[in-house]
Amino acid sequence: MTTVILVLLCLAIAGRELYLASDKRLPRAQVELRELRAQLAELTRRHESLQADVAEVAAPGIPIPQPDRSPDVLDRFDALHDRVVVLEKTVGELTEDLAGLDADRDAQRALARSLDTVERDVLELHREMLDRLDRDEGVVGGLLLSEEGEAEALLADAFEGCASEYGLRVRVRAPRTDGGWLGTAYHLSGMRPDALAEELFSYARGLYAPDDPSALGALLAELAQLRGGGVARFGPFTAVRTQSSLLCGLLPDDDAAEPWELAGRVRELPEDRRCDLTWLRADD
């Protein structure tokens, strides 16, 4: 193909020279002729270079490189292939796990929504039940706390035993946390809060022995044995254990003081609304 192009260029140059002999626009034609000759020289040079390269490649004795097929190379290839297979399998498993996690998240979100709905329904039912009980027989709010949950199970048994002795039924129990104080909030039915509180307070003021057999005596004794603080409330009736004292009093039922503030509130009550039972402590 290169040879044909060279022949055609030679013919074109010869034709151009014949034409220029009679052309009156000689200067411009001479410029075109020089450009054509330069192109011819460049093509000739490239053609000769290409022929030399072809002759060199075709010369005998020059080895043609072959792929390395030694056992070591094949072993490395097989090992690499095995790793690729393992990685593909791992990626597939991870993909399945991720799909499962997405499904689990959807299920968990649906479950969380269902639980929220159930909790709202339960709270609403509790409110309706307590409102009805309050109208019919009275509802008393109860509270039992101790620092860091000390003796929580023993206190709960004594508290609920006291409630039962006074004809109260536990309607609602709810975990309660106030700072480092742990315990339970109660709703109890069976008496009006003020009547119950007066009865409990009167009995507490009449205590004279640490081994009193009543359920209230057992509850107060458990409070007295605590190393830290404790609170037991039945409506307005409040028993407070501090590190140095055990006090009882009749606080307003809606007093929302923190547990560690209740002892100070009780001390501020009139004498006929409070009593000191510190003598129940075992170390006194």
Sequence and secondary structure as in RCSB ss.txt:
>XXXX:A:sequence
MTTVILVLLCLAIAGRELYLASDKRLPRAQVELRELRAQLAELTRRHESLQADVAEVAAPGIPIPQPDRSPDVLD
RFDALHDRVVVLEKTVGELTEDLAGLDADRDAQRALARSLDTVERDVLELHREMLDRLDRDEGVVGGLLLSEEGE
AEALLADAFEGCASEYGLRVRVRAPRTDGGWLGTAYHLSGMRPDALAEELFSYARGLYAPDDPSALGALLAELAQ
LRGGGVARFGPFTAVRTQSSLLCGLLPDDDAAEPWELAGRVRELPEDRRCDLTWLRADD
>XXXX:A:secstr
 HHHHHHHHHHHHHHHHHHHHH S HHHHHHHHHHHHHHHHHHHHHHHHHHHHHHHHHSTT         HHHHH
HHHHHHHHHHHHHHHHHHHHHHHHHHHHHHHHHHHHHHHHHHHHHHHHHHHHHHHHHHHHHT EEEEEEEEETTT
THHHHHHHHHHHHHHTT EEEEEEEEEETTEEEEEEEEESS HHHHHHHHHHHHHT   TT  SHHHHHHHHHHT
 SS EEEEETTEEEEE SS EEEEE  TT    GGGHHHHHHTS GGGEEE GGGSTT 
